[in-house]
């Protein structure tokens, strides 16, 4: 029986001010001092400090920092509500999380070998405060904070690392910098000034772009930028959360040291390459192998065995990894299937379709080639079994690569898949407006077989689709399709649903006898010497057969249809669909 779960989404904080999480370890006290002394009296932000401490150590950090601070410094007690222009310090021997603007404490696990309190806090900060979250990593040893900062970036927040040259212990900020997830590298005393600049520019601090400084806001300019992007890449970002979209645009403006949206618009018109860079930045391609290991354990030990058990004899097991980025998740699932099925893997027909908006990401995914840094989530045993080391990089073995088909695809506008057993779409819906989230969930319901499984990100839920899905687990966000008629919503783009489903009957028109010898000769050539093919109209209905197509096409069960997508034999429709759209 599935575990009961409250399907309401994770409660997001109503705070309209930024919350800055600051993590440090060895050498952190001096870095804290420099940062705190530079915080202005009325900056409108809250700061929360997390430091590695021995469980038995009684910290006097709040008293020490109050001496150099212009705003109150408080040691956290349980259930403290965050306020702007306050600094909060985690007490010793505690783990801290943020929930709906409230700081909650829990005891550290005495058996836990590694104290990853910074990662834990940053991840909760990202989930609740979304793009209002700012993560700062200061001096320290080890790599605590890296995974938490990835979550902050994944939710549209900002990340800052201490300049290693100014760190007493540079490992912690350097590991974050090496992971490619740091937006700004600064000395601690310069961080408050940079945050103030970003706030005045509308990059942080406003609940949406309309809350930014009116002098820095150019509504017409933003709309024109999104129009240029749509023409360039075919994606309409007007349907994405404008808070995140506009802050990403502002991030590019700052990086190029341009002063206004208007100047950036002029720059885009002259530099098409910048449109491609902006597009990649808006996609926020944050991924990794076996991301959220505990969730992957549930997938490998519970979900996948259930899917394999329920599949009919001889039927394929079909997966769809939507928004797959550079392919790590698709390959992770393929590896899990190899581990579960073992020598029986070849006896099962497994198809993993992995799609993403980014052609660049898809190209990397197809290569299956990753750096050592990109394999941090892969155990030594998996590395040895499923990868080949070539010139310092690691190539996924062919047995795993052959299970995965990668293609550029927009699940909101391109034709939907069907007869899918498992869909993974983690941390993509959080960037969509609620209306499109609902459409995406309805589309996934349509694509799934009965009892098919949908996997969402930790901050995503199916609250608007409780009639169509039921929760399988409490925390891991696995949902099972209910056997109810799918409400397949219309697409957001210009392509219509009628392009992909056709209920009309087609009766072939009886051709009149051809007397023309040239046409007769053409028919002989077409039937015997030219590759088989079909001519389709703009709705992909077959209007003419050329040669013998039985190896590729066959009538689909049910009401007669000449849709080439419906007639394509199993395993062909995915690539055929994309080829048709490229041709169109």
HUNORNOR-V284604 format. One record per residue. N is the residue number from 0. RES is the residue in three letters. SS is DSSP state (H for helix, E for strand, C for the rest). PHI is phi in degrees with one decimal (* if undefined). D_CENTER is the distance of its C-alpha to the mean C-alpha in whole Angstrom. Layout:
# HUNORNOR-V284604
n: {N:N}
res: {RES:RES}
ss: {SS:SS}
phi: {PHI:PHI}
d_center: {D_CENTER:D_CENTER}
This chain:
# HUNORNOR-V284604
n: {0:1:2:3:4:5:6:7:8:9:10:11:12:13:14:15:16:17:18:19:20:21:22:23:24:25:26:27:28:29:30:31:32:33:34:35:36:37:38:39:40:41:42:43:44:45:46:47:48:49:50:51:52:53:54:55:56:57:58:59:60:61:62:63:64:65:66:67:68:69:70:71:72:73:74:75:76:77:78:79:80:81:82:83:84:85:86:87:88:89:90:91:92:93:94:95:96:97:98:99:100:101:102:103:104:105:106:107:108:109:110:111:112:113:114:115:116:117:118:119:120:121:122:123:124:125:126:127:128:129:130:131:132:133:134:135:136:137:138:139:140:141:142:143:144:145:146:147:148:149:150:151:152:153:154:155:156:157:158:159:160:161:162:163:164:165:166:167:168:169:170:171:172:173:174:175:176:177:178:179:180:181:182:183:184:185:186:187:188:189:190:191:192:193:194:195:196:197:198:199:200:201:202:203:204:205:206:207:208:209:210:211:212:213:214:215:216:217:218:219:220:221:222:223:224:225:226:227:228:229:230:231:232:233:234:235:236:237:238:239:240:241:242:243:244:245:246:247:248:249:250:251:252:253:254:255:256:257:258:259:260:261:262:263:264:265:266:267:268:269:270:271:272:273:274:275:276:277:278:279:280:281:282:283:284:285:286:287:288:289:290:291:292:293:294:295:296:297:298:299:300:301:302:303:304:305:306:307:308:309:310:311:312:313:314:315:316:317:318:319:320:321:322:323:324:325:326:327:328:329:330:331:332:333:334:335:336:337:338:339:340:341:342:343:344:345:346:347:348:349:350:351:352:353:354:355:356:357:358:359:360:361:362:363:364:365:366:367:368:369:370:371:372:373:374:375:376:377:378:379:380:381:382:383:384:385:386:387:388:389:390:391:392:393:394:395:396:397:398:399:400:401:402:403:404:405:406:407:408:409:410:411:412:413:414:415:416:417:418:419:420:421:422:423:424:425:426:427:428:429:430:431:432:433:434:435:436:437:438:439:440:441:442:443:444:445:446:447:448:449:450:451:452:453:454:455:456:457:458:459:460:461:462:463:464:465:466:467:468:469:470:471:472:473:474:475:476:477:478:479:480:481:482:483:484:485:486:487:488:489:490:491:492:493:494:495:496:497:498:499:500:501:502:503:504:505:506:507:508:509:510:511:512:513:514:515:516:517:518:519:520:521:522:523:524:525:526:527:528:529:530:531:532:533:534:535:536:537:538:539:540:541:542:543:544:545:546:547:548:549:550:551:552:553:554:555:556:557:558:559:560:561:562:563:564:565:566:567:568:569:570:571:572:573:574:575:576:577:578:579:580:581:582:583}
res: {UNK:UNK:UNK:UNK:UNK:UNK:UNK:UNK:UNK:UNK:UNK:UNK:UNK:UNK:UNK:UNK:UNK:UNK:UNK:UNK:UNK:UNK:UNK:UNK:UNK:UNK:UNK:UNK:UNK:UNK:UNK:UNK:UNK:UNK:UNK:UNK:UNK:UNK:UNK:UNK:UNK:UNK:UNK:UNK:UNK:UNK:UNK:UNK:UNK:UNK:UNK:UNK:UNK:UNK:UNK:UNK:UNK:UNK:UNK:UNK:UNK:UNK:UNK:UNK:UNK:UNK:UNK:UNK:UNK:UNK:UNK:UNK:UNK:UNK:UNK:UNK:UNK:UNK:UNK:UNK:UNK:UNK:UNK:UNK:UNK:UNK:UNK:UNK:UNK:UNK:UNK:UNK:UNK:UNK:UNK:UNK:UNK:UNK:UNK:UNK:UNK:UNK:UNK:UNK:UNK:UNK:UNK:UNK:UNK:UNK:UNK:UNK:UNK:UNK:UNK:UNK:UNK:UNK:UNK:UNK:UNK:UNK:UNK:UNK:UNK:UNK:UNK:UNK:UNK:UNK:UNK:UNK:UNK:UNK:UNK:UNK:UNK:UNK:UNK:UNK:UNK:UNK:UNK:UNK:UNK:UNK:UNK:UNK:UNK:UNK:UNK:UNK:UNK:UNK:UNK:UNK:UNK:UNK:UNK:UNK:UNK:UNK:UNK:UNK:UNK:UNK:UNK:UNK:UNK:UNK:UNK:UNK:UNK:UNK:UNK:UNK:UNK:UNK:UNK:UNK:UNK:UNK:UNK:UNK:UNK:UNK:UNK:UNK:UNK:UNK:UNK:UNK:UNK:UNK:UNK:UNK:UNK:UNK:UNK:UNK:UNK:UNK:UNK:UNK:UNK:UNK:UNK:UNK:UNK:UNK:UNK:UNK:UNK:UNK:UNK:UNK:UNK:UNK:UNK:UNK:UNK:UNK:UNK:UNK:UNK:UNK:UNK:UNK:UNK:UNK:UNK:UNK:UNK:UNK:UNK:UNK:UNK:UNK:UNK:UNK:UNK:UNK:UNK:UNK:UNK:UNK:UNK:UNK:UNK:UNK:UNK:UNK:UNK:UNK:UNK:UNK:UNK:UNK:UNK:UNK:UNK:UNK:UNK:UNK:UNK:UNK:UNK:UNK:UNK:UNK:UNK:UNK:UNK:UNK:UNK:UNK:UNK:UNK:UNK:UNK:UNK:UNK:UNK:UNK:UNK:UNK:UNK:UNK:UNK:UNK:UNK:UNK:UNK:UNK:UNK:UNK:UNK:UNK:UNK:UNK:UNK:UNK:UNK:UNK:UNK:UNK:UNK:UNK:UNK:UNK:UNK:UNK:UNK:UNK:UNK:UNK:UNK:UNK:UNK:UNK:UNK:UNK:UNK:UNK:UNK:UNK:UNK:UNK:UNK:UNK:UNK:UNK:UNK:UNK:UNK:UNK:UNK:UNK:UNK:UNK:UNK:UNK:UNK:UNK:UNK:UNK:UNK:UNK:UNK:UNK:UNK:UNK:UNK:UNK:UNK:UNK:UNK:UNK:UNK:UNK:UNK:UNK:UNK:UNK:UNK:UNK:UNK:UNK:UNK:UNK:UNK:UNK:UNK:UNK:UNK:UNK:UNK:UNK:UNK:UNK:UNK:UNK:UNK:UNK:UNK:UNK:UNK:UNK:UNK:UNK:UNK:UNK:UNK:UNK:UNK:UNK:UNK:UNK:UNK:UNK:UNK:UNK:UNK:UNK:UNK:UNK:UNK:UNK:UNK:UNK:UNK:UNK:UNK:UNK:UNK:UNK:UNK:UNK:UNK:UNK:UNK:UNK:UNK:UNK:UNK:UNK:UNK:UNK:UNK:UNK:UNK:UNK:UNK:UNK:UNK:UNK:UNK:UNK:UNK:UNK:UNK:UNK:UNK:UNK:UNK:UNK:UNK:UNK:UNK:UNK:UNK:UNK:UNK:UNK:UNK:UNK:UNK:UNK:UNK:UNK:UNK:UNK:UNK:UNK:UNK:UNK:UNK:UNK:UNK:UNK:UNK:UNK:UNK:UNK:UNK:UNK:UNK:UNK:UNK:UNK:UNK:UNK:UNK:UNK:UNK:UNK:UNK:UNK:UNK:UNK:UNK:UNK:UNK:UNK:UNK:UNK:UNK:UNK:UNK:UNK:UNK:UNK:UNK:UNK:UNK:UNK:UNK:UNK:UNK:UNK:UNK:UNK:UNK:UNK:UNK:UNK:UNK:UNK:UNK:UNK:UNK:UNK:UNK:UNK:UNK:UNK:UNK:UNK:UNK:UNK:UNK:UNK:UNK:UNK:UNK:UNK:UNK:UNK:UNK:UNK:UNK:UNK:UNK:UNK:UNK:UNK:UNK:UNK:UNK:UNK:UNK:UNK:UNK:UNK:UNK:UNK:UNK:UNK:UNK:UNK:UNK:UNK:UNK:UNK:UNK:UNK:UNK:UNK:UNK:UNK:UNK:UNK:UNK:UNK:UNK:UNK:UNK:UNK:UNK:UNK:UNK:UNK:UNK:UNK}
ss: {C:C:C:C:C:C:C:C:C:C:C:C:C:C:C:C:C:C:E:E:E:E:E:E:C:C:C:H:H:H:H:H:H:H:H:H:H:C:C:C:C:C:C:C:C:E:E:E:E:E:E:C:C:C:C:C:C:C:C:C:H:H:H:H:H:H:C:C:C:C:C:E:E:E:E:C:C:C:C:E:E:C:C:C:C:E:E:E:E:C:C:C:C:E:E:E:E:E:E:C:C:E:E:E:E:E:E:C:C:C:C:C:C:C:C:C:H:H:H:H:H:H:H:H:H:H:H:H:H:H:H:H:E:E:E:E:E:C:C:C:C:C:C:C:C:H:H:H:H:H:H:H:H:H:C:C:C:E:E:E:E:E:C:H:H:H:C:C:C:C:H:H:H:H:H:H:H:H:C:C:C:C:C:E:E:E:C:H:H:H:H:H:H:H:H:H:H:H:H:H:C:C:C:C:C:C:C:C:H:H:H:C:C:H:H:H:C:C:H:H:H:H:H:H:H:H:H:H:H:H:H:H:H:C:C:C:H:H:H:E:C:H:H:H:H:H:H:H:H:H:H:H:H:H:H:C:C:C:C:C:H:H:H:H:H:H:H:H:H:H:C:H:H:H:H:H:H:H:H:H:H:H:H:C:C:C:C:C:C:C:C:C:H:H:H:H:H:H:H:H:H:H:H:H:H:H:H:H:H:H:C:C:C:C:C:C:E:E:E:E:E:C:C:C:C:C:C:H:H:H:H:H:H:H:H:H:H:H:H:H:H:H:H:H:H:H:H:C:C:E:E:E:E:E:E:E:C:C:H:H:H:H:H:H:H:H:H:C:E:E:C:C:H:H:H:C:C:C:C:H:H:H:H:H:H:H:E:E:E:E:C:C:E:E:E:E:C:H:H:H:H:C:C:E:E:E:E:E:C:C:C:C:C:C:C:C:C:C:C:E:E:E:E:E:E:C:C:C:H:H:H:E:C:H:H:H:H:H:H:H:H:H:H:H:H:H:H:E:E:E:E:E:E:E:E:E:C:C:C:C:C:C:H:H:H:C:C:C:E:E:E:C:C:C:C:C:C:E:E:E:E:C:C:C:C:C:C:C:C:C:C:C:C:C:C:C:H:H:H:C:C:C:C:C:C:C:C:C:C:C:C:C:C:C:C:C:H:H:H:H:H:H:H:H:H:H:H:H:C:C:C:C:E:E:E:E:C:C:C:C:E:E:E:E:E:E:C:C:C:C:C:C:E:C:C:C:C:C:C:C:C:C:E:H:H:H:H:E:C:C:C:C:H:H:H:H:H:H:H:H:H:H:H:C}
phi: {*:-68.1:-73.6:-72.4:-150.8:-74.3:-87.5:-69.2:-63.5:-54.6:-70.8:-89.3:-70.6:-81.5:-56.4:-105.2:-128.9:-70.6:-118.3:-102.4:-91.0:-123.1:-115.4:-152.2:-133.5:-59.2:79.2:-73.2:-60.5:-66.2:-64.6:-57.9:-56.3:-64.8:-67.9:-63.8:-65.7:-95.4:-74.4:-70.9:-67.9:-129.7:-95.3:78.4:-122.9:-106.9:-119.9:-127.0:-103.0:-124.3:-128.4:-69.1:-133.5:-64.2:-52.0:-90.9:-81.4:-92.1:-86.2:-113.1:-60.3:-62.5:-67.0:-64.2:-74.2:-61.4:-67.0:-111.7:-99.5:-90.1:-125.3:-61.3:-116.6:-123.8:-78.1:-77.0:-104.1:-63.4:61.3:-91.5:-84.2:-73.4:-125.8:-67.4:58.8:-136.3:-117.5:-118.2:-121.4:-73.6:-74.3:-68.0:61.0:-132.4:-106.4:-121.6:-130.7:-108.4:-136.9:51.6:77.0:-116.3:-92.3:-118.2:-111.0:-144.1:-65.5:-71.7:-75.0:-63.5:-85.1:-71.5:-73.0:-106.2:-95.1:-103.6:-63.3:-70.4:-57.8:-60.5:-69.5:-57.8:-63.7:-68.1:-61.1:-64.2:-64.1:-89.2:-97.7:50.0:-80.7:-87.8:-83.4:-129.4:-109.4:-126.8:-110.8:-109.2:-51.8:166.0:-100.2:84.5:-125.5:-60.1:109.2:-63.8:-65.6:-65.1:-65.4:-59.7:-64.5:-62.1:-64.4:-62.8:-100.4:88.4:-83.6:-108.2:-132.0:-135.1:-120.6:-65.0:-57.6:-54.1:-65.3:-102.0:-94.4:-64.7:-130.2:-91.2:-60.4:-63.6:-64.8:-66.8:-62.5:-68.0:-64.4:-63.6:-75.8:72.5:-118.3:-98.3:-83.1:-137.3:-112.0:-142.9:-69.9:-54.5:-69.6:-96.3:-66.0:-59.2:-64.0:-63.8:-63.1:-64.0:-64.3:-65.6:-66.7:-67.6:-85.9:84.1:-78.3:-135.6:105.7:-100.0:-67.7:-155.6:-63.1:-72.6:-88.5:-77.3:-59.2:-56.4:-66.4:-101.7:-104.1:-134.8:-57.8:-61.3:-64.3:-60.2:-63.0:-66.9:-62.4:-66.9:-66.9:-60.9:-62.9:-62.0:-65.5:-72.0:-117.7:77.2:-116.6:-95.7:-79.1:-64.0:-88.6:-94.8:-60.1:-68.7:-57.3:-67.4:-59.8:-72.5:-72.3:-66.8:-63.7:-63.7:-62.1:-67.6:-60.6:-66.3:-62.5:-90.5:57.6:-95.2:-94.2:-138.4:-62.6:-59.9:-66.8:-67.2:-61.5:-61.3:-63.7:-64.3:-65.6:-97.0:-130.4:-61.8:-60.0:-66.1:-61.5:-66.3:-65.6:-62.3:-57.8:-61.9:-68.3:-68.3:-73.9:49.1:-78.8:-101.0:-154.6:-166.1:-70.1:49.8:-63.8:59.8:-54.4:-62.6:-68.2:-65.1:-60.7:-64.5:-59.3:-71.9:-92.7:-123.1:-69.4:-62.4:-57.7:-64.9:-65.6:-63.2:-64.4:-87.4:-75.5:-69.9:-58.6:83.6:-79.9:-76.0:-106.1:-113.0:-117.2:-129.8:-101.2:-82.9:56.1:-79.8:55.2:-91.6:97.7:-60.7:-69.1:-60.5:-67.4:-61.7:-66.5:-61.6:-64.0:-59.0:-65.2:-60.6:-65.5:-74.2:-85.6:58.6:-68.8:-87.3:-58.9:-71.3:-83.7:-109.3:-89.3:-113.5:-126.0:-114.8:-95.6:-122.8:-131.9:-158.6:-67.3:-88.6:-62.3:-62.9:-65.0:-63.6:-60.8:-66.5:-59.8:-61.7:-66.5:64.9:-111.7:-134.6:-79.8:-59.2:-64.0:-77.4:-108.6:-59.9:-84.2:-98.0:-69.0:-60.3:-67.3:-68.6:-60.6:-70.9:-81.7:-115.8:-129.0:-119.7:-83.8:-135.7:50.9:83.2:-109.7:-125.0:-105.7:-61.6:-63.5:-60.0:-61.2:-86.1:-59.7:-67.1:-79.3:-113.2:-115.2:-108.2:-156.3:-70.5:-165.2:-110.9:-68.7:-89.6:-125.7:-85.4:-56.2:-77.8:-81.5:-145.1:58.2:-96.8:-94.4:-149.1:-119.0:-111.9:-142.1:-99.8:61.5:-111.4:-65.1:-65.3:-94.4:-100.6:-64.4:-53.6:-62.9:-76.7:-58.5:-63.7:-64.1:-63.4:-65.4:-65.3:-64.3:-63.2:-61.8:-62.1:-72.7:-81.4:-67.2:-57.4:67.2:-65.2:-114.8:-112.3:-118.2:-111.4:-75.8:-60.8:-96.9:-111.3:-143.8:-118.7:-58.0:-84.0:-127.7:-66.4:-76.6:-108.1:-135.3:-130.5:-71.1:-94.0:-135.2:-77.6:-112.7:-84.9:64.3:-97.9:-128.8:-105.1:-70.7:-82.3:-80.3:-124.5:-59.2:-72.1:-91.7:-78.3:-74.8:-66.4:-74.1:-78.0:-89.5:-80.0:-71.2:-100.1:-61.6:-64.5:-66.2:-103.3:-133.2:-135.8:-98.6:-74.9:-90.4:-123.0:-111.8:-60.8:-80.0:-67.4:-78.7:-73.2:-62.5:-90.5:-99.9:-70.9:-65.4:-64.8:-66.8:-63.6:-63.9:-59.7:-63.3:-62.7:-62.5:-61.3:-78.0:-115.0:-125.6:-110.8:-51.4:-62.6:-169.4:-137.3:-105.1:-120.0:-89.4:-70.1:-103.9:66.3:-89.4:-72.7:-109.4:-158.8:-96.4:-121.9:80.8:-91.4:-107.9:-61.2:-71.0:-118.2:-126.1:-154.8:-59.7:-85.5:-61.9:95.4:-61.9:-58.3:-152.2:-104.9:-64.6:-63.6:-69.7:-76.9:-84.6:-60.9:-67.0:-56.2:96.5:-99.6:-60.5:-60.8:-72.0:-61.9:-57.4:-68.7:-64.3:-62.7:-69.9:-66.1:-65.0:-65.5}
d_center: {29:26:26:26:23:23:21:21:17:17:20:18:21:23:24:24:25:23:23:23:22:24:25:28:30:33:34:32:35:36:33:33:36:35:32:34:37:35:33:35:37:35:32:30:27:27:27:27:28:27:29:30:33:36:36:39:39:40:38:40:37:37:41:41:38:40:43:41:38:39:37:37:36:36:35:33:34:32:31:31:30:28:30:30:32:32:32:31:31:30:34:34:33:31:27:25:22:22:22:22:24:26:27:27:29:29:31:30:30:34:33:29:30:27:27:23:24:22:19:19:20:17:15:17:17:14:13:17:17:14:15:18:17:19:19:22:23:27:29:29:29:26:23:22:19:17:15:15:15:11:10:12:10:7:9:11:14:16:17:21:23:27:28:29:33:33:32:35:32:30:28:25:24:25:22:19:21:21:17:16:15:18:18:22:25:28:31:31:33:31:28:30:31:28:26:29:28:25:26:29:26:24:21:21:23:23:22:21:22:26:26:26:30:31:33:29:28:28:27:29:27:23:24:26:23:20:23:23:20:20:23:22:18:19:16:17:15:18:16:13:14:17:17:13:14:18:17:15:18:21:19:20:23:24:23:26:28:29:30:29:27:30:30:27:27:30:28:26:29:30:27:25:23:22:20:18:17:16:14:12:12:11:8:7:6:6:7:10:13:14:11:13:16:18:16:16:20:20:18:21:24:23:21:21:25:25:24:26:29:29:28:32:34:33:30:27:24:21:17:14:11:9:6:7:7:11:11:12:10:13:15:15:16:19:20:20:22:24:25:26:28:30:32:32:29:31:32:29:27:24:21:18:16:13:12:10:11:12:15:15:12:14:17:16:15:18:20:19:20:19:20:21:19:16:18:18:17:19:23:26:27:24:24:28:27:24:24:27:28:28:29:27:24:23:23:22:25:26:26:22:21:23:22:18:19:16:16:15:14:13:13:15:18:18:20:19:19:22:23:20:20:17:14:10:7:6:4:4:8:9:9:11:15:16:18:15:14:17:17:14:15:19:18:16:19:21:20:20:24:26:24:21:18:15:12:10:8:11:11:11:14:17:19:20:20:23:25:23:21:22:21:21:21:21:18:16:14:16:18:21:22:25:28:28:28:25:24:23:22:23:20:19:20:24:24:26:25:29:28:26:28:32:35:38:40:42:45:46:49:52:52:56:58:57:60:59:60:57:54:56:55:52:51:52:50:47:48:49:48:44:41:40:38:38:38:35:35:32:31:31:34:37:40:42:42:43:44:43:40:40:38:35:35:37:37:35:36:37:38:39:37:37:33:32:28:30:33:31:31:29:26:27:25:22:23:26:24:22:25:27:24:25:28:28}
